[in-house]
Amino acid sequence: MTEIKIEKGVPIPKSNSKWQDILLKMKAGDSFVVPNINTAGSVRACCKRLGVKITMHGLTKGQVRIWKK
């Protein structure tokens, strides 16, 4: 069996999530529109990871508005 070396002090890389950057800049009541439900799902997954509360509402042409609570 290969021996695994435990290392300390290695920094965790910063997330490349554009949603994380947007969500952390927003204040409660701010909103934005995404083009479709698949994109809204990506935003929701990021919110779950960050512990951010949001609400969503479907618009015309499949767009979704997302508010930060």
PyMOL Python script that loads the backbone (N, CA, C, O; Angstrom):
from pymol import cmd

cmd.read_pdbstr("""\
ATOM      1  N   MET A   1       0.845  -1.181   0.000  1.00  0.00           N
ATOM      2  CA  MET A   1       0.000   0.000   0.000  1.00  0.00           C
ATOM      3  C   MET A   1       0.896   1.251   0.000  1.00  0.00           C
ATOM      4  O   MET A   1       1.912   1.299   0.693  1.00  0.00           O
ATOM      5  N   THR A   2       0.506   2.242  -0.775  1.00  0.00           N
ATOM      6  CA  THR A   2       1.260   3.488  -0.861  1.00  0.00           C
ATOM      7  C   THR A   2       1.031   4.319   0.398  1.00  0.00           C
ATOM      8  O   THR A   2      -0.098   4.461   0.868  1.00  0.00           O
ATOM      9  N   GLU A   3       2.101   4.855   0.924  1.00  0.00           N
ATOM     10  CA  GLU A   3       1.991   5.682   2.121  1.00  0.00           C
ATOM     11  C   GLU A   3       1.530   7.089   1.720  1.00  0.00           C
ATOM     12  O   GLU A   3       2.042   7.679   0.768  1.00  0.00           O
ATOM     13  N   ILE A   4       0.560   7.608   2.463  1.00  0.00           N
ATOM     14  CA  ILE A   4       0.038   8.945   2.208  1.00  0.00           C
ATOM     15  C   ILE A   4       0.645   9.909   3.203  1.00  0.00           C
ATOM     16  O   ILE A   4       0.613   9.677   4.412  1.00  0.00           O
ATOM     17  N   LYS A   5       1.205  11.008   2.678  1.00  0.00           N
ATOM     18  CA  LYS A   5       1.834  12.010   3.522  1.00  0.00           C
ATOM     19  C   LYS A   5       0.829  13.118   3.831  1.00  0.00           C
ATOM     20  O   LYS A   5       0.239  13.695   2.917  1.00  0.00           O
ATOM     21  N   ILE A   6       0.634  13.416   5.117  1.00  0.00           N
ATOM     22  CA  ILE A   6      -0.251  14.494   5.539  1.00  0.00           C
ATOM     23  C   ILE A   6       0.559  15.784   5.571  1.00  0.00           C
ATOM     24  O   ILE A   6       1.630  15.845   6.176  1.00  0.00           O
ATOM     25  N   GLU A   7       0.027  16.823   4.906  1.00  0.00           N
ATOM     26  CA  GLU A   7       0.720  18.100   4.827  1.00  0.00           C
ATOM     27  C   GLU A   7      -0.078  19.178   5.548  1.00  0.00           C
ATOM     28  O   GLU A   7      -1.307  19.184   5.496  1.00  0.00           O
ATOM     29  N   LYS A   8       0.605  20.069   6.207  1.00  0.00           N
ATOM     30  CA  LYS A   8      -0.036  21.176   6.922  1.00  0.00           C
ATOM     31  C   LYS A   8       0.376  22.491   6.280  1.00  0.00           C
ATOM     32  O   LYS A   8       1.460  22.610   5.708  1.00  0.00           O
ATOM     33  N   GLY A   9      -0.514  23.480   6.386  1.00  0.00           N
ATOM     34  CA  GLY A   9      -0.196  24.828   5.914  1.00  0.00           C
ATOM     35  C   GLY A   9      -0.355  25.044   4.421  1.00  0.00           C
ATOM     36  O   GLY A   9       0.072  26.081   3.913  1.00  0.00           O
ATOM     37  N   VAL A  10      -0.954  24.102   3.696  1.00  0.00           N
ATOM     38  CA  VAL A  10      -1.183  24.286   2.268  1.00  0.00           C
ATOM     39  C   VAL A  10      -2.490  25.068   2.122  1.00  0.00           C
ATOM     40  O   VAL A  10      -3.533  24.575   2.549  1.00  0.00           O
ATOM     41  N   PRO A  11      -2.471  26.279   1.529  1.00  0.00           N
ATOM     42  CA  PRO A  11      -3.689  27.087   1.441  1.00  0.00           C
ATOM     43  C   PRO A  11      -4.741  26.466   0.518  1.00  0.00           C
ATOM     44  O   PRO A  11      -4.417  25.834  -0.488  1.00  0.00           O
ATOM     45  N   ILE A  12      -5.996  26.664   0.886  1.00  0.00           N
ATOM     46  CA  ILE A  12      -7.108  26.195   0.063  1.00  0.00           C
ATOM     47  C   ILE A  12      -7.304  27.195  -1.071  1.00  0.00           C
ATOM     48  O   ILE A  12      -7.353  28.398  -0.815  1.00  0.00           O
ATOM     49  N   PRO A  13      -7.417  26.733  -2.325  1.00  0.00           N
ATOM     50  CA  PRO A  13      -7.594  27.664  -3.447  1.00  0.00           C
ATOM     51  C   PRO A  13      -8.928  28.408  -3.338  1.00  0.00           C
ATOM     52  O   PRO A  13      -9.923  27.868  -2.855  1.00  0.00           O
ATOM     53  N   LYS A  14      -8.921  29.665  -3.803  1.00  0.00           N
ATOM     54  CA  LYS A  14     -10.135  30.474  -3.822  1.00  0.00           C
ATOM     55  C   LYS A  14     -11.096  29.892  -4.862  1.00  0.00           C
ATOM     56  O   LYS A  14     -10.674  29.398  -5.907  1.00  0.00           O
ATOM     57  N   SER A  15     -12.384  29.961  -4.557  1.00  0.00           N
ATOM     58  CA  SER A  15     -13.404  29.468  -5.475  1.00  0.00           C
ATOM     59  C   SER A  15     -13.428  30.318  -6.745  1.00  0.00           C
ATOM     60  O   SER A  15     -13.185  31.523  -6.695  1.00  0.00           O
ATOM     61  N   ASN A  16     -13.716  29.697  -7.863  1.00  0.00           N
ATOM     62  CA  ASN A  16     -13.832  30.414  -9.127  1.00  0.00           C
ATOM     63  C   ASN A  16     -15.292  30.666  -9.479  1.00  0.00           C
ATOM     64  O   ASN A  16     -15.605  30.969 -10.630  1.00  0.00           O
ATOM     65  N   SER A  17     -16.184  30.546  -8.511  1.00  0.00           N
ATOM     66  CA  SER A  17     -17.605  30.701  -8.774  1.00  0.00           C
ATOM     67  C   SER A  17     -17.975  32.162  -8.968  1.00  0.00           C
ATOM     68  O   SER A  17     -17.818  32.977  -8.059  1.00  0.00           O
ATOM     69  N   LYS A  18     -18.466  32.490 -10.155  1.00  0.00           N
ATOM     70  CA  LYS A  18     -18.905  33.870 -10.381  1.00  0.00           C
ATOM     71  C   LYS A  18     -20.123  34.180  -9.527  1.00  0.00           C
ATOM     72  O   LYS A  18     -20.338  35.327  -9.137  1.00  0.00           O
ATOM     73  N   TRP A  19     -20.924  33.156  -9.234  1.00  0.00           N
ATOM     74  CA  TRP A  19     -22.119  33.386  -8.405  1.00  0.00           C
ATOM     75  C   TRP A  19     -21.713  33.752  -6.987  1.00  0.00           C
ATOM     76  O   TRP A  19     -22.351  34.598  -6.361  1.00  0.00           O
ATOM     77  N   GLN A  20     -20.670  33.132  -6.478  1.00  0.00           N
ATOM     78  CA  GLN A  20     -20.210  33.445  -5.126  1.00  0.00           C
ATOM     79  C   GLN A  20     -19.841  34.917  -5.029  1.00  0.00           C
ATOM     80  O   GLN A  20     -20.236  35.596  -4.081  1.00  0.00           O
ATOM     81  N   ASP A  21     -19.090  35.412  -5.998  1.00  0.00           N
ATOM     82  CA  ASP A  21     -18.678  36.816  -5.984  1.00  0.00           C
ATOM     83  C   ASP A  21     -19.887  37.747  -6.017  1.00  0.00           C
ATOM     84  O   ASP A  21     -19.943  38.728  -5.276  1.00  0.00           O
ATOM     85  N   ILE A  22     -20.843  37.439  -6.870  1.00  0.00           N
ATOM     86  CA  ILE A  22     -22.053  38.267  -6.989  1.00  0.00           C
ATOM     87  C   ILE A  22     -22.863  38.221  -5.703  1.00  0.00           C
ATOM     88  O   ILE A  22     -23.254  39.266  -5.182  1.00  0.00           O
ATOM     89  N   LEU A  23     -23.119  37.033  -5.187  1.00  0.00           N
ATOM     90  CA  LEU A  23     -23.967  36.878  -4.003  1.00  0.00           C
ATOM     91  C   LEU A  23     -23.372  37.546  -2.772  1.00  0.00           C
ATOM     92  O   LEU A  23     -24.105  38.118  -1.965  1.00  0.00           O
ATOM     93  N   LEU A  24     -22.056  37.480  -2.617  1.00  0.00           N
ATOM     94  CA  LEU A  24     -21.424  38.080  -1.450  1.00  0.00           C
ATOM     95  C   LEU A  24     -21.395  39.607  -1.519  1.00  0.00           C
ATOM     96  O   LEU A  24     -21.278  40.267  -0.486  1.00  0.00           O
ATOM     97  N   LYS A  25     -21.501  40.175  -2.722  1.00  0.00           N
ATOM     98  CA  LYS A  25     -21.556  41.633  -2.887  1.00  0.00           C
ATOM     99  C   LYS A  25     -22.969  42.181  -2.659  1.00  0.00           C
ATOM    100  O   LYS A  25     -23.139  43.361  -2.353  1.00  0.00           O
ATOM    101  N   MET A  26     -23.975  41.322  -2.809  1.00  0.00           N
ATOM    102  CA  MET A  26     -25.372  41.765  -2.711  1.00  0.00           C
ATOM    103  C   MET A  26     -25.790  42.006  -1.264  1.00  0.00           C
ATOM    104  O   MET A  26     -25.249  41.405  -0.336  1.00  0.00           O
ATOM    105  N   LYS A  27     -26.764  42.898  -1.093  1.00  0.00           N
ATOM    106  CA  LYS A  27     -27.399  43.129   0.201  1.00  0.00           C
ATOM    107  C   LYS A  27     -28.804  42.559   0.132  1.00  0.00           C
ATOM    108  O   LYS A  27     -29.325  42.319  -0.957  1.00  0.00           O
ATOM    109  N   ALA A  28     -29.422  42.340   1.290  1.00  0.00           N
ATOM    110  CA  ALA A  28     -30.793  41.832   1.340  1.00  0.00           C
ATOM    111  C   ALA A  28     -31.692  42.762   0.525  1.00  0.00           C
ATOM    112  O   ALA A  28     -31.635  43.984   0.664  1.00  0.00           O
ATOM    113  N   GLY A  29     -32.522  42.159  -0.325  1.00  0.00           N
ATOM    114  CA  GLY A  29     -33.439  42.923  -1.170  1.00  0.00           C
ATOM    115  C   GLY A  29     -32.914  43.159  -2.572  1.00  0.00           C
ATOM    116  O   GLY A  29     -33.694  43.482  -3.469  1.00  0.00           O
ATOM    117  N   ASP A  30     -31.606  43.007  -2.790  1.00  0.00           N
ATOM    118  CA  ASP A  30     -31.033  43.139  -4.133  1.00  0.00           C
ATOM    119  C   ASP A  30     -31.438  41.931  -4.969  1.00  0.00           C
ATOM    120  O   ASP A  30     -31.665  40.847  -4.432  1.00  0.00           O
ATOM    121  N   SER A  31     -31.528  42.121  -6.291  1.00  0.00           N
ATOM    122  CA  SER A  31     -31.915  41.007  -7.162  1.00  0.00           C
ATOM    123  C   SER A  31     -31.186  41.087  -8.494  1.00  0.00           C
ATOM    124  O   SER A  31     -30.602  42.112  -8.846  1.00  0.00           O
ATOM    125  N   PHE A  32     -31.235  39.975  -9.225  1.00  0.00           N
ATOM    126  CA  PHE A  32     -30.706  39.913 -10.585  1.00  0.00           C
ATOM    127  C   PHE A  32     -31.490  38.866 -11.353  1.00  0.00           C
ATOM    128  O   PHE A  32     -32.185  38.042 -10.758  1.00  0.00           O
ATOM    129  N   VAL A  33     -31.380  38.897 -12.690  1.00  0.00           N
ATOM    130  CA  VAL A  33     -32.113  37.979 -13.559  1.00  0.00           C
ATOM    131  C   VAL A  33     -31.126  37.040 -14.236  1.00  0.00           C
ATOM    132  O   VAL A  33     -30.077  37.463 -14.722  1.00  0.00           O
ATOM    133  N   VAL A  34     -31.484  35.743 -14.259  1.00  0.00           N
ATOM    134  CA  VAL A  34     -30.702  34.753 -14.998  1.00  0.00           C
ATOM    135  C   VAL A  34     -31.545  34.270 -16.176  1.00  0.00           C
ATOM    136  O   VAL A  34     -32.772  34.357 -16.131  1.00  0.00           O
ATOM    137  N   PRO A  35     -30.905  33.764 -17.223  1.00  0.00           N
ATOM    138  CA  PRO A  35     -31.634  33.459 -18.453  1.00  0.00           C
ATOM    139  C   PRO A  35     -32.521  32.212 -18.430  1.00  0.00           C
ATOM    140  O   PRO A  35     -33.438  32.100 -19.244  1.00  0.00           O
ATOM    141  N   ASN A  36     -32.265  31.269 -17.507  1.00  0.00           N
ATOM    142  CA  ASN A  36     -33.057  30.034 -17.523  1.00  0.00           C
ATOM    143  C   ASN A  36     -33.008  29.318 -16.174  1.00  0.00           C
ATOM    144  O   ASN A  36     -32.244  29.699 -15.286  1.00  0.00           O
ATOM    145  N   ILE A  37     -33.822  28.288 -16.033  1.00  0.00           N
ATOM    146  CA  ILE A  37     -33.938  27.545 -14.775  1.00  0.00           C
ATOM    147  C   ILE A  37     -32.665  26.768 -14.458  1.00  0.00           C
ATOM    148  O   ILE A  37     -32.353  26.553 -13.287  1.00  0.00           O
ATOM    149  N   ASN A  38     -31.928  26.345 -15.478  1.00  0.00           N
ATOM    150  CA  ASN A  38     -30.660  25.631 -15.225  1.00  0.00           C
ATOM    151  C   ASN A  38     -29.647  26.538 -14.549  1.00  0.00           C
ATOM    152  O   ASN A  38     -28.951  26.117 -13.625  1.00  0.00           O
ATOM    153  N   THR A  39     -29.562  27.770 -15.003  1.00  0.00           N
ATOM    154  CA  THR A  39     -28.664  28.740 -14.388  1.00  0.00           C
ATOM    155  C   THR A  39     -29.122  29.054 -12.970  1.00  0.00           C
ATOM    156  O   THR A  39     -28.304  29.185 -12.060  1.00  0.00           O
ATOM    157  N   ALA A  40     -30.435  29.173 -12.787  1.00  0.00           N
ATOM    158  CA  ALA A  40     -30.986  29.418 -11.450  1.00  0.00           C
ATOM    159  C   ALA A  40     -30.604  28.278 -10.504  1.00  0.00           C
ATOM    160  O   ALA A  40     -30.335  28.517  -9.327  1.00  0.00           O
ATOM    161  N   GLY A  41     -30.578  27.059 -11.000  1.00  0.00           N
ATOM    162  CA  GLY A  41     -30.164  25.909 -10.191  1.00  0.00           C
ATOM    163  C   GLY A  41     -28.712  26.019  -9.752  1.00  0.00           C
ATOM    164  O   GLY A  41     -28.371  25.638  -8.633  1.00  0.00           O
ATOM    165  N   SER A  42     -27.855  26.538 -10.626  1.00  0.00           N
ATOM    166  CA  SER A  42     -26.446  26.749 -10.269  1.00  0.00           C
ATOM    167  C   SER A  42     -26.326  27.787  -9.165  1.00  0.00           C
ATOM    168  O   SER A  42     -25.525  27.636  -8.242  1.00  0.00           O
ATOM    169  N   VAL A  43     -27.130  28.842  -9.267  1.00  0.00           N
ATOM    170  CA  VAL A  43     -27.122  29.885  -8.237  1.00  0.00           C
ATOM    171  C   VAL A  43     -27.596  29.300  -6.911  1.00  0.00           C
ATOM    172  O   VAL A  43     -27.004  29.558  -5.863  1.00  0.00           O
ATOM    173  N   ARG A  44     -28.674  28.506  -6.964  1.00  0.00           N
ATOM    174  CA  ARG A  44     -29.216  27.901  -5.739  1.00  0.00           C
ATOM    175  C   ARG A  44     -28.172  26.993  -5.073  1.00  0.00           C
ATOM    176  O   ARG A  44     -28.040  27.008  -3.849  1.00  0.00           O
ATOM    177  N   ALA A  45     -27.438  26.213  -5.854  1.00  0.00           N
ATOM    178  CA  ALA A  45     -26.401  25.331  -5.298  1.00  0.00           C
ATOM    179  C   ALA A  45     -25.298  26.145  -4.612  1.00  0.00           C
ATOM    180  O   ALA A  45     -24.810  25.773  -3.546  1.00  0.00           O
ATOM    181  N   CYS A  46     -24.919  27.253  -5.239  1.00  0.00           N
ATOM    182  CA  CYS A  46     -23.894  28.117  -4.640  1.00  0.00           C
ATOM    183  C   CYS A  46     -24.412  28.709  -3.330  1.00  0.00           C
ATOM    184  O   CYS A  46     -23.678  28.780  -2.344  1.00  0.00           O
ATOM    185  N   CYS A  47     -25.678  29.134  -3.322  1.00  0.00           N
ATOM    186  CA  CYS A  47     -26.276  29.696  -2.108  1.00  0.00           C
ATOM    187  C   CYS A  47     -26.280  28.676  -0.977  1.00  0.00           C
ATOM    188  O   CYS A  47     -26.012  29.016   0.175  1.00  0.00           O
ATOM    189  N   LYS A  48     -26.579  27.441  -1.305  1.00  0.00           N
ATOM    190  CA  LYS A  48     -26.604  26.392  -0.294  1.00  0.00           C
ATOM    191  C   LYS A  48     -25.214  26.204   0.309  1.00  0.00           C
ATOM    192  O   LYS A  48     -25.076  26.049   1.523  1.00  0.00           O
ATOM    193  N   ARG A  49     -24.191  26.219  -0.534  1.00  0.00           N
ATOM    194  CA  ARG A  49     -22.810  26.094  -0.067  1.00  0.00           C
ATOM    195  C   ARG A  49     -22.415  27.244   0.855  1.00  0.00           C
ATOM    196  O   ARG A  49     -21.712  27.048   1.847  1.00  0.00           O
ATOM    197  N   LEU A  50     -22.886  28.463   0.507  1.00  0.00           N
ATOM    198  CA  LEU A  50     -22.514  29.659   1.261  1.00  0.00           C
ATOM    199  C   LEU A  50     -23.417  29.924   2.464  1.00  0.00           C
ATOM    200  O   LEU A  50     -23.074  30.719   3.339  1.00  0.00           O
ATOM    201  N   GLY A  51     -24.571  29.257   2.504  1.00  0.00           N
ATOM    202  CA  GLY A  51     -25.540  29.537   3.561  1.00  0.00           C
ATOM    203  C   GLY A  51     -26.306  30.823   3.326  1.00  0.00           C
ATOM    204  O   GLY A  51     -26.784  31.444   4.276  1.00  0.00           O
ATOM    205  N   VAL A  52     -26.431  31.236   2.057  1.00  0.00           N
ATOM    206  CA  VAL A  52     -27.142  32.458   1.681  1.00  0.00           C
ATOM    207  C   VAL A  52     -28.591  32.120   1.367  1.00  0.00           C
ATOM    208  O   VAL A  52     -28.866  31.149   0.662  1.00  0.00           O
ATOM    209  N   LYS A  53     -29.516  32.913   1.883  1.00  0.00           N
ATOM    210  CA  LYS A  53     -30.951  32.709   1.635  1.00  0.00           C
ATOM    211  C   LYS A  53     -31.383  33.542   0.433  1.00  0.00           C
ATOM    212  O   LYS A  53     -31.052  34.723   0.330  1.00  0.00           O
ATOM    213  N   ILE A  54     -32.131  32.907  -0.479  1.00  0.00           N
ATOM    214  CA  ILE A  54     -32.652  33.594  -1.659  1.00  0.00           C
ATOM    215  C   ILE A  54     -34.097  33.198  -1.892  1.00  0.00           C
ATOM    216  O   ILE A  54     -34.608  32.251  -1.294  1.00  0.00           O
ATOM    217  N   THR A  55     -34.739  33.941  -2.767  1.00  0.00           N
ATOM    218  CA  THR A  55     -36.044  33.540  -3.285  1.00  0.00           C
ATOM    219  C   THR A  55     -36.018  33.778  -4.790  1.00  0.00           C
ATOM    220  O   THR A  55     -35.331  34.678  -5.271  1.00  0.00           O
ATOM    221  N   MET A  56     -36.772  32.964  -5.530  1.00  0.00           N
ATOM    222  CA  MET A  56     -36.771  33.037  -6.993  1.00  0.00           C
ATOM    223  C   MET A  56     -38.194  33.179  -7.507  1.00  0.00           C
ATOM    224  O   MET A  56     -39.150  32.718  -6.883  1.00  0.00           O
ATOM    225  N   HIS A  57     -38.310  33.829  -8.662  1.00  0.00           N
ATOM    226  CA  HIS A  57     -39.616  33.963  -9.314  1.00  0.00           C
ATOM    227  C   HIS A  57     -39.404  33.881 -10.815  1.00  0.00           C
ATOM    228  O   HIS A  57     -38.568  34.591 -11.376  1.00  0.00           O
ATOM    229  N   GLY A  58     -40.178  32.999 -11.468  1.00  0.00           N
ATOM    230  CA  GLY A  58     -40.077  32.842 -12.909  1.00  0.00           C
ATOM    231  C   GLY A  58     -40.651  34.046 -13.640  1.00  0.00           C
ATOM    232  O   GLY A  58     -41.679  34.594 -13.243  1.00  0.00           O
ATOM    233  N   LEU A  59     -39.981  34.451 -14.706  1.00  0.00           N
ATOM    234  CA  LEU A  59     -40.416  35.558 -15.543  1.00  0.00           C
ATOM    235  C   LEU A  59     -40.781  35.018 -16.919  1.00  0.00           C
ATOM    236  O   LEU A  59     -40.828  33.804 -17.120  1.00  0.00           O
ATOM    237  N   THR A  60     -41.037  35.905 -17.853  1.00  0.00           N
ATOM    238  CA  THR A  60     -41.344  35.472 -19.217  1.00  0.00           C
ATOM    239  C   THR A  60     -40.083  34.964 -19.906  1.00  0.00           C
ATOM    240  O   THR A  60     -38.970  35.262 -19.474  1.00  0.00           O
ATOM    241  N   LYS A  61     -40.257  34.212 -20.957  1.00  0.00           N
ATOM    242  CA  LYS A  61     -39.161  33.680 -21.779  1.00  0.00           C
ATOM    243  C   LYS A  61     -38.209  32.785 -20.993  1.00  0.00           C
ATOM    244  O   LYS A  61     -37.044  32.652 -21.365  1.00  0.00           O
ATOM    245  N   GLY A  62     -38.688  32.166 -19.907  1.00  0.00           N
ATOM    246  CA  GLY A  62     -37.884  31.227 -19.140  1.00  0.00           C
ATOM    247  C   GLY A  62     -36.893  31.862 -18.179  1.00  0.00           C
ATOM    248  O   GLY A  62     -36.163  31.154 -17.485  1.00  0.00           O
ATOM    249  N   GLN A  63     -36.858  33.192 -18.129  1.00  0.00           N
ATOM    250  CA  GLN A  63     -35.928  33.863 -17.221  1.00  0.00           C
ATOM    251  C   GLN A  63     -36.380  33.706 -15.772  1.00  0.00           C
ATOM    252  O   GLN A  63     -37.551  33.441 -15.499  1.00  0.00           O
ATOM    253  N   VAL A  64     -35.447  33.870 -14.861  1.00  0.00           N
ATOM    254  CA  VAL A  64     -35.738  33.755 -13.429  1.00  0.00           C
ATOM    255  C   VAL A  64     -35.100  34.932 -12.703  1.00  0.00           C
ATOM    256  O   VAL A  64     -33.914  35.208 -12.884  1.00  0.00           O
ATOM    257  N   ARG A  65     -35.894  35.634 -11.873  1.00  0.00           N
ATOM    258  CA  ARG A  65     -35.357  36.698 -11.017  1.00  0.00           C
ATOM    259  C   ARG A  65     -35.033  36.094  -9.666  1.00  0.00           C
ATOM    260  O   ARG A  65     -35.812  35.312  -9.120  1.00  0.00           O
ATOM    261  N   ILE A  66     -33.860  36.466  -9.122  1.00  0.00           N
ATOM    262  CA  ILE A  66     -33.388  35.940  -7.846  1.00  0.00           C
ATOM    263  C   ILE A  66     -33.117  37.115  -6.902  1.00  0.00           C
ATOM    264  O   ILE A  66     -32.380  38.043  -7.235  1.00  0.00           O
ATOM    265  N   TRP A  67     -33.735  37.051  -5.714  1.00  0.00           N
ATOM    266  CA  TRP A  67     -33.533  38.061  -4.676  1.00  0.00           C
ATOM    267  C   TRP A  67     -32.749  37.458  -3.532  1.00  0.00           C
ATOM    268  O   TRP A  67     -32.929  36.291  -3.185  1.00  0.00           O
ATOM    269  N   LYS A  68     -31.873  38.267  -2.946  1.00  0.00           N
ATOM    270  CA  LYS A  68     -31.187  37.859  -1.729  1.00  0.00           C
ATOM    271  C   LYS A  68     -32.053  38.278  -0.551  1.00  0.00           C
ATOM    272  O   LYS A  68     -32.525  39.413  -0.486  1.00  0.00           O
ATOM    273  N   LYS A  69     -32.259  37.343   0.388  1.00  0.00           N
ATOM    274  CA  LYS A  69     -33.073  37.647   1.580  1.00  0.00           C
ATOM    275  C   LYS A  69     -32.213  38.216   2.669  1.00  0.00           C
ATOM    276  O   LYS A  69     -32.714  38.534   3.748  1.00  0.00           O
TER     277      LYS A  69
END
""", "prot")
cmd.dss("prot")
cmd.show_as("cartoon", "prot")
cmd.util.cbc("prot")
cmd.orient("prot")
